[in-house]
């Protein structure tokens, strides 16, 4: 939403603006299906979004997590396969 637009303006234009949500690790794990250690390994390899640090807490932007999930699905459907851990 533009700074100068009110919620009524957004409704009138027909755009739906979702507020950004910040997710704790427990919600991220639920969404992607991986454990904490593996997620942090992916972050270290720059293969998963880094969290925001708020004090001692780590939070992920929900939009980035959803985009990562979408990219994994798209990548797998195009003949690419996710890395298999042994």
BALUMLO-632699 format. One record per residue (C-alpha): x, y negated, z negated. Coordinates in steps of 0.1 Angstrom, whole numbers, plus 5000, padded with zeros to 4 digits. Layout:
# BALUMLO-632699
XYZ ...
# end
This chain:
# BALUMLO-632699
500050005000 501349665009 501949434979 499349194992 496649464997 494149554971 492649904967 489549774984 491649675015 493150015016 489750185015 488449955042 491450025065 490850405059 494250485045 494550705015 497650614994 498650874968 500750754939 504150924936 504251184909 507451284890 507651654882 509551834854 511552144862 508752374850 506452234877 509152234903 509852604895 506052684898 505952514932 509052664948 509153004930 512752984920 514352974886 516252684870 519752824877 519052884914 517552544918 520552374903 522752584926 520852464956 521152104943 524952144939 525052274976 522951974986 520152204998 517452084974 516551724963 518451584934 516351494903 515951144890 517451094856 515150914831 516950904798 517851264791 515051404813 515251514849 512251464872 511751534908 509651334933 506751554942 506851424978 510451544982 509651884967 506751924991 508851815020 511552065011 508852345010 507552235044 511052235059 511652585046 508452705062 509152535094 512752665095 511653025089 508953005116 511452885141 513553205138 515853085111 515953265078 516653155043 519953255027 519653585009 521353604975 523153924965 
# end
